[in-house]
Amino acid sequence: MHGGVRRPSLRSTAAGVFSLVAIAATGLVSGPAAGEPSAGPCALPRTDAHHSLGLDTWNAAYPKPERTLDAVMLFLSFPDSAPPHSTETIAADYFPDTSEFFERASYGRFTLRAHPRHGWLRMPRPSTAYAIQRDWAADRRAAYLRDALAVADPVVDFSRYDIVYLVADPEAPGVDSDATKVVNLRTPLRADGTDIDRVVTLFERHPPDRNVLAHETGHVFDLPDLYNRPVDGKGDWDTHVGDWDVMGSQFALAPEPFGWHKWKLGWLGAHQVRCVREPQLVTLQPLAAENGAPAAPGPRLAVVRTGPDRVLAFEARGAFGNDRGTCTEGVLVYRVRGGTESGAGPVEVVDAHPLTEACRDRSVYPPLADAPLAEGESLTVAEEGVRVEVLHRTAAGGWTVRITP
């Protein structure tokens, strides 16, 4: 999320240089296109929608996680509270776990290298002065970022880093864990000759929510929120994708990024994506891998184009790697809409078992916990007129399916 979902149950440039017009992540304008290898007829075009899941081009306003990226982590305290925890303790809440998550998800193609700047940096105002909350007033948020960058700039060379994490003392009275988010800037902050286009602001409790930093870092790479935010803030947040991607829920049992996300990020190549335009047998290799292992030969994603800005996607999910906590395995089917905004349902999992549910004691949304098709099962997705049959599992662990558009 661009704010953590809660359920019940960036030397000497000086502060005056910081030109700041901060907005929530929904407001960053699209950057210039960057060419991608030919993605074929099943690749949706990138649109002006925020965090569009179109992937024919890359939005160069965002760093692409196909190499090592360096992230600085800064720790902020306030005059109205003495931090009870060391910054070493707080840093260990997030690393190396977050780096390991991305190492596995990217099949070793991406390394997130964390650089905690240990020691608390004291903010000039009490924590309560910033009125920190989920739907944060723009002027208070701007003041927070301006003050944070001013206290950090004398001791941090921002030109060395690709990502900035600002971590607030979780015990300060004015800190609201629900305000964790990525803040995008129409006018970048400027420090050490570097434009700072976005900042990850962390207000998490200690210990924090599982995978919360992986979720927020996903936004830094132009991935959308996949949860459903109820209009009144009440009701279920997880009806779109349930447990099936970290961008849906940081609490997910199976947080491995969707194959479509991996294709967008460059972790799956065109040779690992099968574009299905006529009845076809496909053996899908499991999406998740252990310990950043290279992706096995063969497709991990099958796609049927169903409209100008939409596809139906198929992938195999198993209980290992980032998905080791899942309670069901099989072939997952989901819709992708390239023109749909972050948070408005750009991905929707198709429930192959709409009358049942699973893992009520652990799942964020039990009705979708058993969404995948098991061996021997079939499904016709009526809206798209596409049928998928799971024929058998191979000795090597692949799932052979027949897809009929």
VEXTINU-587320 format. One record per residue (C-alpha): y, x, z. Coordinates in steps of 0.1 Angstrom, whole numbers, padded with zeros to 4 digits, always signed. Layout:
# VEXTINU-587320
YXZ
...
***
This chain:
# VEXTINU-587320
+0000+0000+0000
+0035+0010+0000
+0032+0001+0036
+0001+0001+0057
-0017-0032+0057
-0023-0044+0092
-0048-0071+0100
-0056-0087+0134
-0095-0083+0142
+0114+0173+0009
+0179+0255+0028
+0211+0256+0023
+0221+0228+0001
+0235+0209+0031
+0231+0172+0038
+0262+0162+0018
+0245+0172-0014
+0218+0145-0009
+0227+0117-0032
+0205+0089-0021
+0198+0055-0035
+0164+0047-0020
+0143+0017-0030
+0109+0006-0023
+0081+0016-0046
+0086-0015-0067
+0119-0002-0082
+0112+0031-0099
+0120+0029-0136
+0095+0041-0160
+0096+0077-0170
+0091+0092-0204
+0057+0091-0220
+0034+0121-0219
+0007+0122-0246
-0029+0117-0237
-0060+0124-0256
-0070+0095-0279
-0084+0069-0256
-0097+0045-0282
-0093+0008-0288
-0102-0001-0252
-0073+0018-0237
-0046-0006-0226
-0010+0004-0235
+0012+0014-0206
+0039-0012-0200
+0071-0014-0180
+0052-0030-0151
+0055-0009-0119
+0024+0013-0117
+0011-0002-0149
-0026+0004-0155
-0021+0009-0192
-0033+0044-0199
-0026+0053-0235
+0002+0075-0222
+0010+0091-0188
+0043+0083-0170
+0058+0118-0166
+0079+0106-0137
+0047+0112-0116
+0027+0143-0110
-0007+0141-0127
-0036+0152-0103
-0055+0173-0128
-0048+0206-0110
-0039+0219-0076
-0009+0202-0061
+0009+0215-0030
+0021+0191-0003
+0044+0199+0026
+0039+0179+0058
+0069+0177+0081
+0069+0163+0116
+0099+0144+0130
+0107+0137+0166
+0136+0117+0181
+0160+0121+0210
+0146+0090+0227
+0110+0103+0230
+0091+0135+0238
+0060+0138+0215
+0029+0138+0236
+0008+0153+0208
+0011+0187+0190
+0018+0187+0153
-0015+0205+0149
-0032+0174+0164
-0013+0150+0141
-0020+0171+0110
-0057+0171+0118
-0055+0133+0116
-0050+0136+0078
-0064+0170+0067
-0088+0181+0055
-0101+0146+0052
-0076+0135+0025
-0081+0166+0004
-0119+0161+0006
-0115+0125-0005
-0097+0135-0037
-0121+0165-0043
-0150+0141-0043
-0132+0114-0063
-0120+0138-0090
-0153+0156-0094
-0136+0188-0083
-0109+0185-0110
-0080+0180-0085
-0072+0199-0053
-0046+0185-0028
-0035+0216-0009
-0017+0207+0024
+0010+0229+0040
+0019+0215+0075
+0052+0229+0088
+0042+0230+0124
+0066+0222+0152
+0086+0190+0157
+0119+0187+0138
+0144+0168+0159
+0162+0139+0142
+0199+0134+0151
+0195+0098+0161
+0171+0078+0184
+0141+0063+0166
+0154+0028+0174
+0186+0035+0154
+0168+0034+0121
+0153-0001+0126
+0120+0011+0111
+0099-0018+0099
+0077-0028+0070
+0104-0045+0049
+0130-0019+0058
+0167-0024+0052
+0177+0000+0024
+0207+0014+0043
+0186+0022+0074
+0158+0037+0053
+0184+0058+0033
+0199+0071+0067
+0164+0080+0079
+0156+0100+0047
+0190+0116+0046
+0187+0128+0083
+0151+0139+0078
+0159+0161+0047
+0190+0175+0065
+0170+0187+0095
+0142+0201+0073
+0162+0218+0045
+0172+0249+0066
+0136+0257+0073
+0117+0245+0042
+0118+0257+0006
+0112+0224-0012
+0109+0241-0046
+0074+0252-0035
+0059+0217-0032
+0049+0188-0054
+0045+0162-0026
+0065+0156+0006
+0050+0139+0036
+0074+0130+0065
+0054+0122+0096
+0072+0105+0125
+0062+0110+0161
+0038+0080+0165
+0048+0074+0201
+0085+0071+0196
+0096+0036+0206
+0113+0027+0173
+0084+0037+0151
+0066+0009+0134
+0032+0018+0119
+0035-0010+0094
+0064+0008+0077
+0042+0036+0063
+0050+0037+0026
+0060+0058-0005
+0098+0056-0011
+0108+0061-0047
+0144+0072-0055
+0165+0060-0084
+0187+0090-0077
+0166+0120-0065
+0173+0140-0035
+0182+0176-0044
+0172+0206-0023
+0164+0242-0032
+0171+0235-0068
+0144+0208-0068
+0146+0171-0075
+0127+0151-0049
+0118+0118-0066
+0097+0103-0039
+0087+0108-0003
+0057+0096+0016
+0069+0083+0050
+0042+0081+0076
+0046+0061+0108
+0010+0058+0117
-0005+0055+0151
-0026+0084+0165
-0053+0083+0153
-0042+0067+0121
-0060+0042+0099
-0089+0056+0079
-0079+0068+0044
-0043+0057+0048
-0030+0089+0034
-0054+0088+0005
-0040+0053-0003
-0003+0064+0000
-0010+0096-0021
-0025+0074-0048
+0009+0058-0052
+0023+0093-0058
+0000+0094-0088
+0012+0061-0102
-0017+0039-0089
-0008+0004-0079
-0015-0017-0048
-0045-0038-0054
-0044-0060-0024
-0030-0095-0023
+0000-0099-0001
+0002-0135+0011
+0036-0151+0005
+0041-0159+0042
+0024-0127+0054
-0005-0148+0067
-0039-0151+0052
-0063-0127+0037
-0050-0095+0019
-0082-0085+0003
-0092-0113-0021
-0086-0093-0053
-0108-0063-0049
-0122-0064-0014
-0138-0031-0003
-0140-0016-0038
-0111+0008-0041
-0088+0027-0016
-0058+0012-0033
-0071-0022-0022
-0076-0013+0014
-0076+0020+0034
-0103+0004+0055
-0126-0002+0026
-0163+0005+0029
-0165+0017-0007
-0130+0033-0012
-0139+0054-0043
-0112+0048-0070
-0122+0025-0098
-0135+0041-0130
-0104+0027-0147
-0082+0046-0122
-0102+0078-0128
-0097+0074-0165
-0060+0070-0161
-0058+0100-0138
-0078+0122-0162
-0109+0125-0139
-0130+0107-0165
-0128+0119-0201
-0132+0097-0232
-0168+0108-0235
-0175+0092-0202
-0161+0059-0212
-0180+0035-0235
-0159+0010-0254
-0181-0019-0261
-0173-0041-0292
-0207-0054-0300
-0239-0060-0280
-0249-0026-0266
-0272-0009-0241
-0254+0015-0218
-0268+0036-0190
-0240+0040-0165
-0241+0070-0141
-0230+0062-0106
-0192+0065-0102
-0192+0084-0069
-0204+0120-0065
-0211+0141-0035
-0189+0170-0024
-0167+0172-0055
-0197+0177-0078
-0189+0178-0115
-0194+0144-0132
-0229+0141-0146
-0234+0137-0184
-0232+0102-0197
-0208+0073-0193
-0195+0062-0159
-0174+0033-0172
-0180+0007-0199
-0151-0014-0211
-0148-0046-0232
-0113-0053-0246
-0106-0090-0239
-0069-0093-0248
-0037-0074-0257
-0032-0063-0221
-0065-0068-0205
-0101-0056-0203
-0133-0063-0185
-0148-0031-0169
-0183-0022-0157
-0193+0007-0134
-0222+0016-0111
-0216+0019-0074
-0239+0036-0049
-0240+0045-0013
-0230+0082-0014
-0198+0103-0017
-0167+0083-0009
-0188+0051-0011
-0214+0061+0015
-0203+0033+0037
-0210+0005+0012
-0235-0022+0022
-0245-0031-0014
-0252-0011-0045
-0252-0022-0082
-0231-0027-0113
-0196-0038-0104
-0176-0059-0129
-0138-0062-0128
-0108-0073-0148
-0079-0049-0155
-0044-0062-0166
-0021-0035-0179
+0010-0057-0177
+0006-0068-0141
+0028-0053-0114
+0015-0034-0084
+0006-0059-0057
+0003-0088-0081
-0033-0084-0090
-0036-0058-0117
-0074-0055-0109
-0097-0084-0100
-0133-0079-0090
-0157-0105-0105
-0180-0118-0078
-0216-0119-0092
-0227-0137-0061
-0200-0163-0053
-0221-0183-0029
-0229-0155-0006
-0213-0126+0013
-0223-0094+0030
-0214-0071+0059
-0194-0096+0078
-0191-0072+0107
-0176-0043+0086
-0163-0055+0053
-0126-0062+0048
-0136-0092+0027
-0172-0102+0030
-0172-0126+0000
-0168-0096-0023
-0189-0071-0004
-0220-0083-0024
-0201-0085-0057
-0222-0060-0077
-0252-0070-0098
-0285-0057-0087
-0314-0046-0109
-0328-0076-0128
-0297-0097-0124
-0273-0109-0151
-0239-0125-0152
-0218-0143-0179
-0181-0140-0172
-0171-0173-0186
-0133-0167-0189
-0139-0137-0212
-0172-0149-0227
-0189-0116-0219
-0225-0113-0206
-0240-0083-0187
-0276-0078-0178
-0288-0051-0154
-0321-0041-0169
-0333-0013-0147
-0325+0019-0128
-0335+0052-0143
-0354+0080-0124
-0321+0100-0124
-0303+0071-0107
-0285+0056-0137
-0281+0019-0143
-0291+0006-0177
-0272-0025-0187
-0269-0047-0218
-0234-0058-0224
-0228-0086-0249
-0191-0093-0258
***
